Amino acid sequence: MIHGIGTDILNIQTIAPSVADRSDPFVRKTYTEKELELIDSRPLPLYCFATRFAGKEAVFKAFGVHGDAFRLNDIEILEDESGVPQVFLHGKAAALAEEMGLTRIMISLSYDTDYAAAFACICAE
C-alpha cells in the first residue's frame, strides 16, 4: 500500500556555493559521509549533490510530516551495484518509518543542465 509520494525540482546553481565548501553547515546537515564518498567519485560532483538533495526533499515530502520531524542527513541515498538509487533511513527518520509501518522507499533521480529532479514513493505492507 502506498503511504505517500513526493517530488522535488531544484535549480542546481542554488546549491553550488554551499557544496563548494565541504565545511559549510549545509553540507554537514544534509549529506552523510557515505554520500560524500559517492559524490567525490563522480566526474561532475555538483550534479550528484543536486540529485541527492532533490531526492531527500522528495522522500521527506512522501513521509507527509512537518519540517522538524527529522533532518535531511537522516535520509541517505546511495546506489546498488547497478547504479540504481537506494534510500537508507537513519536516526529519527528510521524510527518514524518503523512507527508508521513503512517498509519500502522507491526513488528516481534525474538531472539536466540546470535542474535536478526526484520522485519518491513510500510504501507500507
Buried (B, 14 or more C-beta within 10 A) or exposed (E): EEBBBBBBEBEBEEBEEBBEEEEBEBBEEBBBEEBBEBBEEEEEBBBBBBBBBBBBBBBBBBBEBEEEEBBBBBBBBBEEEEEEBEBBBBEBBBEBBEEBEBEEBBBBBEBEEEBBBBBBBBBEE
